[in-house]
Amino acid sequence: MQPDQTALDYIDGNAQQFCELAMDIWNHPELGLEETYCAGRLASALAKAGFTIAENIGGMPTAFTATWGSGEPVIGVLGEYDALPGLSQKAIARKEPVVAGAPGHGCGHNQLGVASLAAALSAQAAMEQAGIEGTIVYYGCPAEETLIGKIFMARAGAFDGLDAALTWHPAGVNTVWRSSSAAMNSFKFNFYGKTAHAGTAPEAGRSALDGVMLTDVGINYLREHVPASVRIHCVVTQGGEAPNIVPDFAQVWYYVRAPRRDLVEEVYARVLDVAKGAALMSGTRVATKFITGCYNTLPNDVLGDVMLAKMKQIGAPRFSKDEIAFAGQIVDTLDPSIVSSELLAMGLSKAEAGFPICDKVLDEVGGFRKNETEGGSTDVADVSYCTPTAQFCTACSSTVTPAHSWQMTAVQGTSIGLKGMIFAAKTLSLSLLAYFQKPEILTAAREEFTAATGGKKYVSPLPDGLAPPLKDS
């Protein structure tokens, strides 16, 4: 039997178990760096299959690697499993949380980690059957949503020595992800002042909140003098206890995003100066708490071309009348302007995209096209600066369901999400086998990677000594 067929048969033969695991993770949503149950389920399944498990990667208890095979090439498969705060939702087409205020899988990471697991196990079965040499490394990556997991894993050298890395993400379409993402810094300014009675002795106080507000004013002026592609956004996390008490502590949390890492660093330095000036003006002291930073993604077209070919070879999933009807009900909960804007961003008509569920493999989709940069950020980007990296999307929801929404959480708990997950597992598996069997693919991918990076070694954006922000640290 051909290796591809062995892998496909393995996935089909174990599809029920993979779907049950994905639903178990959907039913046990855990926030980033707290994914003890989910990481444990995935690591246990890999250990049972003979993979060697290494835990606490990068100082994070829920980060792990699972390695099987020997020799070269060495190829990584990325898995994620963290949920999002406040997105608890039943698998129904109306907003109804399972537990009010609790987390939910509004980005489909319950599917993401399991599809990568299925790919690793099915490729293992095919390689054993056909005597194919090489090493598979499954990466259990926590806290993608907060851009923590892979950043700290990369700094620890977890991706060093890989010939390639591949991953995927649930979405509304089936396509290769050729666009880049925004590089980013995430940081907080802590302002310290002096308390006083705001009514009787305001002159005795120095308001930390004034420092926060003056920083925001200064950054609003700064926005006029940075490239249009730069985004600076914030929330005030602490601003005081009562109006009649001059606050001696206040905190604001900022993101700086840009299409390139060097541009983030340039604007970040200017933002720091604004905060210093605000401290001088308010008579307070400011301290910067750096949380994380990431690069912009470097998609690898050589690897991506193989993924697209395998997607077409397998064929997009077919959905039942009930599944199509449910997707339509989800779309009906959305504002019509969101539906229109999503289709406009894709550059596709309803017929071209497949509506309300994408049932075809698309060569190009707006937002995923080459030479585009999306506004969001991902820690997959840092992996792409360590080794040639490619990713794709499969339809695990209605075509226009927005990510990080209760609607997305709902669909990930249905057979729609599971069908997209199985399709992703098959695509990952056949791509893995192609990379293992055709060394010329990896050679060309490495040449593209070297040209894109200029041959420079990855340098972590994290300050020296910065530890992962664990809950009890």
Secondary structure, 3 states (H helix, E strand, C coil): CCHHHHHHHHHHHCHHHHHHHHHHHHHCCCCCCCCHHHHHHHHHHHHHCCCEEEECHHHCCCCEEEEEEECCCEEEEEEECCCECCCCCCCCCCCCCCCCCCCECCCCHHHHHHHHHHHHHHHHHHHHHHCCCEEEEEEEECCCCCCCHHHHHHHCCCCCCCCEEEEEEEECCEEECCCECCEEEEEEEEEECECCECCCCHHHCECHHHHHHHHHHHHHHHHHHCCCCCEEEEEEEECCCCCCECCCEEEEEEEEEECCHHHHHHHHHHHHHHHHHHHHHHCCEEEEEEEEEECCCCCCHHHHHHHHHHHHHHCCCCCCHHHHHHHHHHHHCCCHHHHHHHHHHHCCCHHHHCCCCCCCECCCCCCCCCCCECCCCCCHHHHHCCCCEEEEEEECCCCCCCCCCHHHHHHHCCHHHHHHHHHHHHHHHHHHHHHHHCHHHHHHHHHHHHHHHCCCCCCCCCCCCCCCCCCCC
